[in-house]
Amino acid sequence: MKRIIVAALAVVALALPLAQAAPVQASAFSGVFFVNCKFSNTKQVDPIVAPGSPLSSHLHTFMGNTGITENTTADNIKLSGTTCADKLDISGYWQPSLIAPDGSVVLPADMNAYYRKNNGDVGTFIAFPAGLKALSGGFSYNCGTGTPFTTTPYDCTPYGPKAYLRLGTRFASCWDGVNLDSADHKSHLAFPKRGICPATHPVQLPRLTFHIRYPSVIDPTLYTLSSGALSTLHGDFFNGWDQDRLQHLVDACLNASVACGRAEKVA
């Protein structure tokens, strides 16, 4: 029994320094706003990867836009409602659905989509162009506020009863200035290097990440995704913002290097 207690204390001791390191990550961003969106629905459609197909390769969990179908386009995306707190954000945000050990679909509580500027970014940001489609280029997991993001899911138990699984996806932020999509849904975008967009993708867009929150999940290592193992995590973004509103937020927060907080509170 003594050995078990000592081992448990050692796990907690190792976890605490990691949790305390999380605020350092946040300080890397000099300008940011975010929009909170509630769960919308689950559907086996994907108008980006499988447009027009009534059944995509796997089930998706949607946030924001309430009317995403296989036939959603840049022309009709704004005809739907939204679960986002800022009602001028009618964008579609989605990820593969989380699957519990018993095979049931786990429904999330909500999602925060962060639009950011890095401290080292050079130049002026513009709003995502209307109808832009994107597939995420990176993913991460953590156990809620104040815990480390990693690319390997880990047991949240050592972080206490308020810990919860959060699935995050990250998108490239440099645009080629022409295409709203590409064959692989990524090539029209690129990641900046040392804060500078490459010549092939000269237009600087916000650094978008979104995190879906699952308060009921403590040990994600027991779960899978509708797309397979947790390592298959990815995200999709279909821009449905009111363009004037989005550009205002980009100017007031990112271009002004201000941490604005919730988008709906930014005048």
Secondary structure, 3 states (H helix, E strand, C coil): CHHHHHHHHHHHHHHHHHHHCHHHHHCCEEEEEEEEEEEEEEECCCCCCCCCCCCCCCCEEEEEECCCCCCCCCCCHHHCCECECCCCECCEEEEECEECCCCCEECCCEEEEEEEEECCCCCCCCCCCCCCEEECCEEEEECCCCCCCECCCCCCHHHCCCCCEEEEEECCCEECCCCCCCCCCCCCEECCECCECCCCCCEECCEEEEEEEECCCCCHHHCEECCECHHHCCCEEECCECHHHHHHHHHHHHCCCCEEEEHHHCC
